[in-house]
Amino acid sequence: MTLLRIPDPSLIALVGPAGAGKSTLAARLFSRDEILSSDELRAVIAGNPRDQRATAAAFAALHRALARRLAARRLTVVDATSIERHARQALVHRARTAGLPAVAIVLDLPPSVVLARNAARAARQVDPLVVRRHLAALRSALDGGALAGEGWDLVAWIREAAEVEALRVERRPG
């Protein structure tokens, strides 16, 4: 897949473990004002994007902003791991409430690639044990077919690092 046609407006959820390249992909494909990042909200709240004590407050702020943006019919990208079913279901629910399509872009890269990318991160490296838990949780969700029954209008699978670099989006009226 090189070209992904997305409805505009819609909710775009990036799904994948820490270190998979979600933030880099979001910054390349979407404008800064379209992205809601859990890391950036943790930084605003706690002064540190890795401070997990700020996670609940960061996600509360993310969901408030998401609800406002979707109600205003603005394309919104959620840059968070979204590897847990309840997190994805909450996003689909927000899109449905606003009457907008929900798109998941799943970064299902080989574990060796994700771990190497995480290790190369200078400022935002995540403990490799946490990354391995993310990888296992994602694998469990994908192997169980979880995303298929969650109500996504479109699921785009990215399985190779080269696909991340090659991916382009084309917006179509939603």
C-alpha positions in Angstrom: 0.0 0.0 0.0 1.4 3.4 -1.0 -1.7 5.5 -1.3 -4.3 5.6 1.4 -7.5 7.4 0.5 -9.1 8.8 3.7 -12.4 10.6 4.2 -12.1 14.2 5.2 -13.3 14.8 7.8 -12.7 11.7 9.9 -10.9 10.3 12.9 -7.5 8.8 12.1 -6.1 6.5 14.8 -2.5 5.5 14.7 -2.2 2.0 16.3 1.1 0.5 17.2 3.8 0.1 19.9 6.1 2.8 21.2 8.9 3.2 18.7 7.0 2.1 15.7 7.1 5.5 14.0 3.6 6.8 14.7 4.6 10.4 15.5 7.0 10.6 12.6 4.3 9.3 10.2 1.7 11.7 11.6 4.1 14.7 11.2 4.9 13.7 7.7 1.3 13.1 6.5 -0.8 15.6 8.5 -0.5 19.2 9.6 0.5 19.8 13.2 -2.9 21.3 14.1 -4.6 18.0 13.0 -2.7 15.8 15.5 -3.6 15.1 19.1 -0.6 13.4 20.7 -0.8 11.7 24.1 3.0 12.3 24.5 2.6 16.0 23.8 -0.3 16.3 26.2 1.7 14.5 29.0 4.5 17.0 28.3 2.0 19.9 28.7 0.5 18.5 31.9 3.6 17.1 33.6 6.5 18.7 31.7 7.7 15.3 30.5 6.2 13.3 27.6 7.2 10.0 29.4 5.7 10.8 32.8 3.2 8.1 33.0 1.6 9.7 36.1 0.1 12.2 33.8 -1.5 9.6 31.5 -5.0 9.8 32.9 -5.1 13.6 32.7 -3.5 13.6 29.2 -6.1 11.2 27.8 -8.9 13.1 29.4 -7.6 16.2 27.7 -7.1 14.3 24.4 -10.7 13.0 24.5 -12.2 16.5 25.3 -10.2 18.0 22.4 -11.1 15.1 20.1 -14.9 15.5 20.9 -14.7 19.2 20.1 -12.7 18.7 16.9 -15.0 16.0 15.6 -18.1 17.9 16.5 -16.7 20.8 14.4 -16.2 18.2 11.5 -12.4 18.5 11.5 -10.1 15.7 10.5 -8.2 14.6 13.6 -5.3 12.2 14.0 -4.9 10.5 17.4 -1.2 9.8 18.0 -1.2 7.2 20.8 -0.4 3.5 21.0 -4.1 2.5 20.9 -3.1 -1.1 21.3 -5.7 -1.9 24.0 -9.2 -2.7 22.8 -10.9 -0.2 25.2 -8.7 2.6 23.9 -9.7 1.8 20.3 -13.3 1.4 21.2 -13.4 4.8 22.8 -12.0 6.3 19.6 -14.6 4.6 17.4 -17.3 5.7 19.8 -16.2 9.3 19.5 -16.2 9.1 15.7 -19.7 7.5 15.7 -21.1 10.1 18.1 -19.9 12.8 15.7 -21.2 11.0 12.7 -17.8 10.7 11.1 -15.8 7.8 9.7 -13.1 6.1 11.8 -9.8 5.0 10.2 -7.1 2.9 11.9 -3.6 3.0 10.5 -1.9 0.0 12.1 1.9 -0.1 12.3 2.5 -3.8 12.6 6.2 -3.8 12.0 8.6 -6.6 12.9 9.6 -6.5 16.6 13.3 -6.2 15.6 12.5 -3.0 13.7 10.4 -1.5 16.5 13.0 -2.3 19.1 15.8 -0.8 17.0 13.8 2.3 16.3 13.1 2.8 20.0 16.7 2.3 20.9 17.7 5.0 18.4 15.4 7.6 19.9 17.5 10.1 21.7 14.9 11.9 23.9 11.9 9.6 24.0 13.3 6.1 24.4 10.8 3.8 26.1 11.9 0.9 28.3 12.4 -2.1 26.0 10.3 -4.2 28.4 7.4 -1.9 27.9 7.9 -2.0 24.1 7.9 -5.8 24.2 4.6 -5.7 26.2 3.2 -3.3 23.5 4.3 -5.7 20.8 2.7 -8.7 22.5 -0.6 -6.8 23.2 -0.8 -5.7 19.5 0.0 -9.2 18.3 -2.7 -10.6 20.5 -5.3 -8.1 19.2 -4.3 -8.6 15.6 -4.1 -12.4 15.8 -7.5 -12.5 17.5 -9.0 -10.4 14.7 -10.0 -7.7 17.2 -9.9 -4.7 14.8 -12.2 -6.4 12.3 -15.1 -6.3 14.8 -14.6 -2.9 16.3 -16.4 -0.8 13.8 -13.6 0.8 11.9 -14.6 2.1 8.5 -11.1 1.5 7.1 -8.1 -0.3 8.5 -4.7 0.2 6.8 -2.0 -2.3 7.7 1.6 -1.4 7.5 3.9 -4.4 8.0 7.3 -3.2 6.7 9.5 -0.2 7.5 9.6 0.7 3.8 5.8 0.9 3.7 5.9 3.5 6.5 8.2 5.7 4.4 6.2 5.1 1.2 2.8 5.8 2.6 0.9 8.8 1.2 -2.6 9.9 1.9 -5.2 11.3 -0.4 -8.1 13.1 1.1 -11.6 12.6 -0.3 -14.7 14.4 0.9 -16.3 12.4 3.7 
